[in-house]
Amino acid sequence: MASDRNRVPVAEAFAAVPRAPFLPATERTLTECNVPVAIGHGQTNSQPSTVADMLELLDVRLGDRVLDLGAGSGWTTALLSVLVGAQGRVSGVERHRGLVDTAQTALRSVDCENAEIVTAAPGQLGLPEAGPFDRILVSAGAEEIPDQLLDQLEIGGIMVIPVQGQMLKVIRDGRGTDEVTITRHGLYRFVPLITE
């Protein structure tokens, strides 16, 4: 099988970014375990197999601009920074200020210069002022696909989001929020997506 020169394999990103700096010191014995790990504020660092599944579905390309919504510990933001390469950009958004601070520290420790994590603005989902994005990764469970996020997705862009427990891959086909192609990819459990 020929390699895709516009894409870094997900396994390569996992090899490049250690999980340990993104976990609380008391939980680092679980670094190599395929389990979600509590990171405080009622949030978790998702289990590696789930993250890998989501990143494969997201199909990130070198140079992409990616929104990582529900960035939590910053681990997925760091993995995405490898996938987009030096010419790409990853914007992580997290609601909990305490997690933003520790995630920024962890990102600096692994030299993710093309990535940032910011605190979510009250009443705002994502980063509309920074869009549109080529890819959007949502690491929190929604009740429906948020129009606010579709509006931030480039035409031809991909969003991966758990909705009512099912992992969806959403491709934006046109300007309207109804101009999408949706495929379903199994059942997963996530903390709820907070929209207010």
Beta strands, then each sheet from edge to edge (+ up, - down):
strand 1: 37-40
strand 2: 43-45
strand 3: 65-69
strand 4: 89-94
strand 5: 115-119
strand 6: 133-138
strand 7: 153-163
strand 8: 166-172
strand 9: 180-187
sheet 1: 1+ 2-
sheet 2: 5+ 4+ 3+ 6+ 7+ 8- 9+
end
